[in-house]
Amino acid sequence: MSTLITGIGRLVTNDPGRDRGPLGELTGAAVLIDGEQVAWVGDAYAAPPADEAVDLDGAAVIPGFVDSHSHPVFAGERSEEFAARMAGQRYAAGGIMSTVTATRAASDDRLRATVSRIRAEMLDEGTTTFEAKTGYGLDVATEARLARIAAEFTDEVTFIGAHVVGPEWRDDPDGYVDLVRGDMLAACRPHVRWIDVFCEEGAFNVDQSLAVLEAGRRAGLGLRLHAAQLGPTSIIGDAVALGAASIDHCTFLSDADVDAMAGSQTVATLLPAAEFSTRQPYPSARRLLDAGATVAIATDCNPGTAFTASMSFCLAVAVREMGMTPAEALWSATAGGAAALRRDDVGVIRPGARADLVALAAPGWAHLMYRPGVPLVSDVWLGGARRPGPAAGRSSR
C-alpha cells in the first residue's frame, strides 16, 4: 500500500544530500510512503502515482522525534519531590529509592500499562523512536523484568542496573558493581542493546563506572553514560575512548571534555527537562556546537526529575536557556537523537528511511517553540501507519 502526502507547507527532511540549508527544507514538496518506508521525496508536481493521497492543506511536516534518553518503566510517583525542589530543596543523586520500592512490588501488567501510557503520550507529542532504560529494580530479577517489558515497546533498550547502589548493597558498593557486571548483566543481556551508568557523587565513581562500561562492551552492548550533571568529572575522555555512543547531561564539562567529544562520534545528549525540574544549571549547547560536537536533545522522561514526554517543551527550553537556534534544536531532537542511537534510518525523511513523519497544525516547524504548551501534532505516521494527533482537524493556517 502506497500513500502520497501532498499539501505540505514546509518539509524538514534532515537529508544532508539536499542543498536546502541545515534542515534540508523543501517547499511545495510531497512524500511517497510505500509500506513502512519512505519511497520518494520531491516537488509535488513531479510526484509518482500512489494507491491513496493525503492533502495536508499547508501543514508543516518534520521527521518523527527521536527521544534517545528515557526511563519509562517504573511504578509510583514523586510529585512531592518536585514540590520540595521548587521550595528550595537541593537535588542530589539517590532519590530514586521510593521508585525502586514501588517498582519491585508492581506486577508486570502494571509496569506494562505505565510504559504504554507514556508511549501514547510520546506519540501525541510526535516522538516515533524512543530509548527506554531499566534502573528502577536494582536487583537481578527486577532489572531483567524491566528489560523484558521495555523490549515489548522499543528496540532501543538500555540496561542501567548501575543507576544507584541497590539498597541491599549500601555498605558494599563495589560488591554491587560486581553484581551489575556479572549476574545482572547476564540476565538483562538478551533484552537490551545498550548499557549505561550514572557516574556522579552519590551514585558511582569513575573507576566503578568504567568497570561497568567495559563489562558491557565485552558483552557486545553499545555504551551510554550519565555524567557531569552535578559536577565536573574525569570520566569523559575515557568514555569517548571506549567508544561511548552518547554522554548525557553534560552540564559541567571542561575544555578537554568538549574537545574530546568534538573530535569523536560520541554525541552530547542534553536533557532540558531535567534541569528545569531540578533547578540545576543548564548546560551550554552553544559551547558544544561551536566546538563541532554533535548534540542531541532528549526528554529524560522519568518519575523523579523530568516527568514529561514532550519533546516540544524540551525544544522551547533548549532555545530559551541553552543557546540553541530553533533549527539546531529541531535537528538535535530528530537527527541528533538518531546519531545518539547510532541510527541512520530514523530522524530523517529520505528514500529508504523508516516512514516516521509528523504533520503539524502550523505552517512552519518553528511554531513548536514559538507556541510552547500548545498541542500542534495533527498526524503521525509511524512506520507508514497513520494515526491522528491531539491537533487532528485543526487548520494549519
Residue, then its C-alpha position, 0 to 999 in steps of 0.5 A: m500500500s502506497t500513500l502520497i502526502t501532498g499539501i505540505g507547507r514546509l518539509v524538514t527532511n534532515d537529508p544532508g544530500r539536499d542543498r536546502g540549508p541545515l534542515g534540508e527544507l523543501t517547499g511545495a514538496a510531497v512524500l511517497i510512503d510505500g509500506e513502512q518506508v519512505a519511497w520518494v521525496g520531491d516537488a509535488y508536481a513531479a510526484p509518482p502515482a500512489d494507491e491513496a493521497v493525503d492533502l495536508d492543506g499547508a501543514a508543516v511536516i518534520p521527521g518523527f522525534v527521536d527521544s534517545h534518553s528515557h526511563p519509562v518503566f517504573a511504578g509510583e510517583r514523586s510529585e512531592e519531590f518536585a514540590a520540595r525542589m521548587a521550595g528550595q530543596r537541593y537535588a542530589a543523586g539517590g532519590i530514586m529509592s521510593t521508585v525502586t520500592a514501588t517498582r519491585a512490588a508492581s506486577d508486570d501488567r502494571l509496569r506494562a500499562t505505565v510504559s504504554r501510557i507514556r508511549a501514547e503520550m510520546l506519540d501525541e507529542g510526535t516522538t516515533t523512536f524512543e530509548a527506554k532504560t531499566g534502573y528502577g529494580l536494582d536487583v537481578a530479577t527486577e532489572a531483567r523484568l524491566a528489560r523484558i517489558a521495555a523490549e515489548f515497546t522499543d528496540e532501543v533498550t538500555f540496561i542501567g542496573a548501575h543507576v544507584v547502589g541497590p539498597e541491599w548493597r549500601d555498605d558494599p558498593d563495589g560488591y554491587v558493581d560486581l553484581v551489575r557486571g556479572d549476574m545482572l548483566a547476564a540476565c538483562r543481556p538478551h533484552v537490551r542493546w545498550i548499557d549505561v551508568f550514572c557516574e556522579e557523587g552519590a551514585f558511582n565513581v569513575d573507576q566503578s563506572l568504567a568497570v561497568l562500561e567495559a563489562g558491557r562492551r565485552a558483552g557486545l552492548g553499545l555504551r551510554l553514560h550519565a555524567a557531569q550533571l552535578g559536577p565536573t568529572s574525569i570520566i569523559g575522555d575515557a568514555v569517548a575512548l571506549g567508544a561511548a555512543s552518547i554522554d548525557h547531561c553534560t552540564f559541567l564539562s571542561d575544555a578537554d571534555v568538549d574537545a574530546m567529544a568534538g573530535s569523536q562520534t560520541v554525541a552530547t545528549l542534553l536533557p532540558a527537562a531535567e534541569f528545569s525540574t531540578r533547578q540545576p544549571y543548564p548546560s551550554a549547547r552553544r559551547l558544544l556546537d561551536a566546538g563541532a560536537t554533535v548534540a542531541i536533545a532528549t526528554d529524560c522522561n522519568p518519575g523523579t526529575a523530568f516527568t514529561a514526554s514532550m519533546s516540544f517543551c524540551l525544544a522551547v527550553a533548549v532555545r530559551e536557556m541553552g543557546m540553541t537556534p530553533a533549527e539546531a534544536l529541531w535537528s538535535a531532537t530528530a537527527g541528533g537523537a538518531a546519531a545518539l542511537r547510532r541510527d541512520d534510518v530514523g530522524v530523517i525523511r529520505p528514500g529508504a528511511r523508516a516512514d516516521l513523519v509528523a504533520l503539524a497544525a502550523p505552517g512552519w516547524a518553528h511554531l513548536m517553540y514559538r507556541p510552547g504548551v500548545p498541542l500542534v501534532s495533527d498526524v503521525w505516521l509511524g512506520g507508514a501507519r497513520r494515526p491522528g494527533p491531539a491537533a487532528g482537524r485543526s487548520s494549519r493556517 
